[in-house]
Amino acid sequence: MKRRDDSSRAIILASASPRRCELLAVLGLSPEVRPVAVDESVRPGEAAAAYVERLADTKARAAAEDAPEAVVIAADTAVVLEGRIYGKPTDAADFRRMMHVLGGGCHEVYTGVAVVCRGQAALATSVSRVCLRPLSEREIEQYWASGEPRDKAGGYAIQGLGSIFVAEMHGSYSGVVGLPLFETAGLLADAGVDLLDRAAHRDVR
């Protein structure tokens, strides 16, 4: 059931990702950032959609424990190729392996979103397809040296320097970045957060 909007209700982002903050700003939101650390290990036999939704749900619920009246948003992203989940590279060698596998082909990017409001949680998942061109050994080394791949699922950032390797993208660009806006807006609406009404009142003021 859709809840009545409350402009004073706090919006919390259970993530330290500046990219997710920037995406929420597109929706006119300035969330309080409360990152939550969870075990991101993939469970045996766990499918990609279940994995990202579980982590997003766990993060959102953990952050909501200290803010029961707030609307809490959390998300998690995974790069997937032939059923295998690729997270953040652990080191340079791991990054090189990822780029050799992902370069020159297409993979899927799953982003799960969770919104918790007054003890009720709702989930959604965005799935997009990204195709990378082949990377030379020199490009792989240069990209790693740039520092950008270190905290990115799959080892690249579509919104950053990694965009020069992206030949095609089908689906949600914001989902690949880390927070699919269509799905997030829908979950917020179900929680009673009227984004357009808030925007209209901001314009009046």
C-alpha positions as a printed NumPy array, in Angstrom:
array([[  0.   ,   0.   ,   0.   ],
       [  1.302,   3.409,  -0.928],
       [  2.048,   5.602,   2.082],
       [  1.397,   9.311,   2.399],
       [  4.432,  11.397,   1.567],
       [  6.196,  13.069,   4.485],
       [  8.654,  15.75 ,   3.367],
       [ 10.379,  15.713,   6.747],
       [ 11.134,  11.997,   6.608],
       [ 14.869,  11.429,   6.342],
       [ 16.323,   9.675,   3.309],
       [ 19.326,   7.487,   4.112],
       [ 21.714,   5.905,   1.644],
       [ 23.348,   2.799,   3.084],
       [ 26.396,   3.162,   0.857],
       [ 29.575,   5.215,   0.721],
       [ 29.45 ,   5.312,  -3.088],
       [ 29.651,   8.894,  -4.388],
       [ 28.171,   7.634,  -7.655],
       [ 24.968,   6.559,  -5.92 ],
       [ 24.749,   9.933,  -4.156],
       [ 25.086,  11.676,  -7.505],
       [ 22.358,   9.521,  -9.006],
       [ 19.994,  10.244,  -6.116],
       [ 20.702,  13.95 ,  -6.629],
       [ 19.234,  13.524, -10.128],
       [ 15.986,  12.591,  -8.356],
       [ 16.29 ,  15.703,  -6.201],
       [ 17.363,  13.837,  -3.077],
       [ 20.203,  14.692,  -0.708],
       [ 20.462,  11.553,   1.402],
       [ 22.249,  11.118,   4.668],
       [ 25.082,   8.688,   3.952],
       [ 25.383,   5.768,   6.359],
       [ 27.515,   3.037,   4.799],
       [ 27.077,  -0.486,   6.1  ],
       [ 29.764,  -3.169,   5.93 ],
       [ 28.504,  -6.664,   5.118],
       [ 30.076,  -9.918,   4.003],
       [ 29.872,  -9.798,   0.196],
       [ 30.857, -13.416,  -0.369],
       [ 28.765, -15.285,  -2.909],
       [ 26.959, -18.271,  -1.431],
       [ 27.371, -21.666,  -3.142],
       [ 24.977, -21.925,  -6.063],
       [ 23.639, -18.404,  -5.534],
       [ 22.263, -16.766,  -8.698],
       [ 23.288, -13.205,  -9.568],
       [ 19.846, -11.662,  -8.996],
       [ 19.504, -13.363,  -5.619],
       [ 23.016, -12.267,  -4.669],
       [ 22.608,  -8.537,  -5.372],
       [ 19.127,  -8.452,  -3.847],
       [ 20.338, -10.221,  -0.686],
       [ 23.186,  -7.769,  -0.191],
       [ 21.025,  -4.714,  -0.909],
       [ 18.359,  -5.978,   1.496],
       [ 20.919,  -6.768,   4.216],
       [ 22.504,  -3.324,   3.947],
       [ 19.184,  -1.47 ,   3.958],
       [ 17.83 ,  -3.382,   6.958],
       [ 21.061,  -2.869,   8.904],
       [ 20.999,   0.893,   8.328],
       [ 17.285,   1.058,   9.139],
       [ 17.844,  -0.415,  12.604],
       [ 19.237,   2.92 ,  13.793],
       [ 16.7  ,   5.005,  11.867],
       [ 13.306,   3.265,  12.001],
       [ 11.375,   6.329,  10.769],
       [ 13.625,   7.018,   7.775],
       [ 13.452,   5.78 ,   4.22 ],
       [ 16.595,   3.739,   3.65 ],
       [ 18.025,   2.963,   0.217],
       [ 20.721,   0.392,  -0.478],
       [ 22.064,  -1.213,  -3.628],
       [ 24.593,  -3.745,  -4.799],
       [ 26.067,  -4.361,  -8.246],
       [ 27.639,  -7.43 ,  -9.828],
       [ 29.144,  -8.112, -13.217],
       [ 28.162, -11.545, -14.532],
       [ 29.513, -13.632, -17.388],
       [ 28.22 , -17.135, -18.082],
       [ 26.823, -17.362, -14.576],
       [ 30.028, -16.313, -12.835],
       [ 29.896, -13.222, -10.629],
       [ 32.777, -10.766, -10.865],
       [ 33.12 ,  -8.371,  -7.947],
       [ 35.782,  -5.777,  -7.23 ],
       [ 39.32 ,  -6.842,  -8.21 ],
       [ 41.345,  -7.895,  -5.204],
       [ 44.661,  -6.858,  -6.75 ],
       [ 46.382,  -6.118, -10.072],
       [ 46.626,  -9.788, -11.035],
       [ 42.922, -10.322, -10.376],
       [ 42.129,  -7.224, -12.442],
       [ 44.187,  -8.494, -15.376],
       [ 42.306, -11.794, -15.288],
       [ 38.99 ,  -9.955, -15.342],
       [ 39.945,  -7.795, -18.295],
       [ 41.169, -10.774, -20.302],
       [ 37.84 , -12.498, -19.695],
       [ 35.517,  -9.514, -20.1  ],
       [ 37.363,  -7.695, -22.874],
       [ 36.216,  -8.429, -26.408],
       [ 32.81 ,  -9.755, -25.361],
       [ 29.501,  -8.973, -23.668],
       [ 28.435,  -9.518, -20.086],
       [ 25.513,  -8.647, -17.844],
       [ 25.409,  -6.144, -15.008],
       [ 22.96 ,  -6.836, -12.186],
       [ 22.072,  -4.142,  -9.676],
       [ 19.73 ,  -4.932,  -6.816],
       [ 17.985,  -2.097,  -4.97 ],
       [ 16.292,  -2.256,  -1.588],
       [ 14.131,   0.392,   0.065],
       [ 13.159,  -0.045,   3.703],
       [ 10.509,   2.181,   5.237],
       [  9.116,   1.659,   8.741],
       [ 10.107,  -1.967,   8.84 ],
       [  8.815,  -2.841,   5.378],
       [ 11.333,  -3.784,   2.686],
       [ 10.848,  -3.814,  -1.082],
       [ 13.312,  -5.033,  -3.717],
       [ 13.938,  -4.595,  -7.436],
       [ 16.68 ,  -5.675,  -9.813],
       [ 17.984,  -4.094, -12.996],
       [ 19.787,  -6.222, -15.596],
       [ 21.779,  -4.609, -18.392],
       [ 24.143,  -5.88 , -21.065],
       [ 27.547,  -4.307, -21.673],
       [ 30.009,  -5.134, -24.446],
       [ 33.674,  -4.238, -24.086],
       [ 36.161,  -4.038, -26.899],
       [ 39.373,  -6.066, -26.556],
       [ 42.   ,  -4.407, -24.363],
       [ 45.718,  -4.585, -25.078],
       [ 48.173,  -5.497, -22.323],
       [ 49.369,  -1.902, -22.293],
       [ 45.822,  -0.578, -21.895],
       [ 45.139,  -2.98 , -19.048],
       [ 48.248,  -1.834, -17.196],
       [ 47.507,   1.842, -17.854],
       [ 43.918,   1.542, -16.709],
       [ 44.925,  -0.196, -13.485],
       [ 47.54 ,   2.509, -12.877],
       [ 44.801,   5.155, -13.146],
       [ 43.326,   3.813,  -9.899],
       [ 39.768,   3.744, -11.23 ],
       [ 39.201,  -0.048, -11.368],
       [ 40.049,  -0.783,  -7.741],
       [ 36.578,  -0.366,  -6.205],
       [ 34.46 ,  -1.206,  -9.254],
       [ 32.501,  -4.402,  -9.82 ],
       [ 34.   ,  -6.069, -12.864],
       [ 37.   ,  -3.748, -12.711],
       [ 35.703,  -0.873, -14.835],
       [ 33.572,   2.276, -14.543],
       [ 31.197,   3.004, -17.401],
       [ 30.811,   6.571, -16.132],
       [ 34.549,   7.185, -16.007],
       [ 37.681,   6.427, -17.984],
       [ 36.431,   2.883, -18.512],
       [ 33.835,   4.281, -20.911],
       [ 36.46 ,   4.267, -23.675],
       [ 36.314,   0.466, -23.651],
       [ 32.502,   0.2  , -23.836],
       [ 31.413,  -0.644, -27.381],
       [ 27.722,  -1.2  , -26.59 ],
       [ 25.319,  -0.916, -23.675],
       [ 21.753,  -2.179, -23.57 ],
       [ 19.502,  -1.507, -20.602],
       [ 19.833,   0.895, -17.684],
       [ 22.888,   3.157, -17.772],
       [ 22.258,   4.271, -14.181],
       [ 21.926,   0.617, -13.226],
       [ 25.378,  -0.114, -14.615],
       [ 26.744,   2.894, -12.722],
       [ 25.286,   1.467,  -9.515],
       [ 21.711,   2.619,  -8.887],
       [ 18.963,   2.109, -11.501],
       [ 16.836,   5.245, -11.284],
       [ 13.669,   3.769, -12.801],
       [ 13.515,   0.934, -10.28 ],
       [ 14.615,   3.164,  -7.401],
       [ 11.955,   5.781,  -8.16 ],
       [  9.307,   3.063,  -8.273],
       [ 10.316,   1.669,  -4.898],
       [ 10.375,   5.159,  -3.374],
       [  6.903,   5.878,  -4.764],
       [  5.618,   2.685,  -3.162],
       [  7.147,   3.891,   0.121],
       [  5.211,   7.156,  -0.186],
       [  8.022,   9.361,  -1.454],
       [  6.506,  11.59 ,  -4.16 ],
       [  9.547,  12.807,  -6.095],
       [  7.611,  15.029,  -8.513],
       [  5.679,  16.676,  -5.695],
       [  8.896,  17.38 ,  -3.843],
       [ 10.431,  18.843,  -6.997],
       [  7.413,  21.085,  -7.567],
       [  7.59 ,  22.444,  -4.024],
       [ 11.318,  23.087,  -4.358],
       [ 10.658,  25.13 ,  -7.497],
       [  8.015,  27.178,  -5.7  ],
       [ 10.397,  27.98 ,  -2.865]])
